[in-house]
Amino acid sequence: MRVVLVTGKGGVGKTTVAAATGLRAAELGHRTLVTSTDPAHSLADAFDVPLGDVPSTLFENLDVQQIDAQLQLAKHWGELHQQLKRVFDWGGVKGIEAEEFLVFPGMDELFSLLQVKDHADSGSYDTIIVDCAPTAETLRLLSLPEVLSWYFDRVLPTERRLMKAARPVLTRMTNLPVPGEDVFDAAEGVFLAVEGVKALLSDSEVTSARLVVNPEKMVVNEARRTYTYLGLFGYGVDAVVVNRVLPASVSDSYFDAWREVQARHLAEIEESFREVSILPLRLFGQEMVGVDRLRELAAELYGDTDPITGFKGVSPFTLTEDGEEVVIELAVPFADEEELDVLRRGGELYITVGPYRRSFVLPDSLLRRRIAGAKLAGGVLRVTFGG
């Protein structure tokens, strides 16, 4: 079973890549589902067919779906939503205002992932390709299971015990709507579902991310940040698709300056993502919409490589806490301590090994910490950040 999360900055072509990847996987014999958790669905446009919340079979081995986030929200959040709404009504907040308050940012996308988990558990598919929201929303989405698991694991049981003891008193003293056991049962159901999503996404043998970029400054910078944060949350990246590269056949002098700009960004991409496969994809002369065009794109993108089994997710580093310190570990095989240098500049960490230098965008949680030390042992560099 494999789950591939296709993500990138808005407009880079991630939906087209996700659709083409799913099509190629299906034609190679993988039972494949291509699904979208992006609220601004575009899969139907990519395949040029109408799609809904229920998976549609396009042909053998290929189902496609655009998850209705509102339906998933109602399914998983309904009981809790009604309890919170009763509290808001009691406090004087009613109508559309209360409805808006009760849908927290990222919750609809999270419940879309719960359906991805259901599909993974069903045994109906060998491969699920997820067309994710643009990277900022994707990172928030992928961090939610970790955050909610912490709350449900540590806070909810205590609240439930306290409320069980206090409920008889509160019902006599106030008309405040007090949550019953059914509300806590619903919350526990959400907790178990979120835990399942967390287990699915954090299994590097099953789930990996595939980044889609264009050779443009802002896009590359965001992809580098995404690469760092995916590593921070424990998600591996298996490939970087560089979309819309000017082909060599374009010889018009009008594009010379643009070609030079792309060449610089392509070199930066090679340097920034050297652990993973980098897959260039030329700028086509037409819209790549519909099965025939997607098949052409997939053939050029993957060649003879299986888009599922031919890639494995890797993380650029691991991050652990050691008391009040935070340690980043990076693999630097064959490096000697004499030729190694570590430098922090602003929000980036620069690692130099001999004539080669590599930079990593630091997560926000480390920006206020200082480097307390760096040590190389067994081909692994440990950079320690103090309190």
Buried (B, 14 or more C-beta within 10 A) or exposed (E): BBBBBBBBBBEBBBBBBBBBBBBBBBBBEBBBBBBBBBEEBBBBBBBBEEBEBEBBEBEEBBBBBBBBBEBBBEEBBEBBBEBBBBBBEEEEBEEEEBEEEBBEEBBBBBBBBBBBBEBBEEEEBBBBBBBBBBBBBBBBBBBBBBEBBEEBEEEBEEEBEEBEEEBEEEEEEEEEBBBEEEBBEBBBEBBEBBBBBBBBBBBBEBBBBBBBBBBBEEBBBBBBBBBBBBBBBBBBBBBBBBBBBBEEEBEEEEEEEEBEBBEEBBEBBEEBBEBBBBBBBBBBEEEBBBBEBBBBBBEBBBEEBEBBEBBEBBBBBBBEEEEEBBBBEBBBEEBEEEEBEBEBEEBEBEBBBEEEEBBBBBBEEBEEBEBEEBEBEEEBBBBBBEE
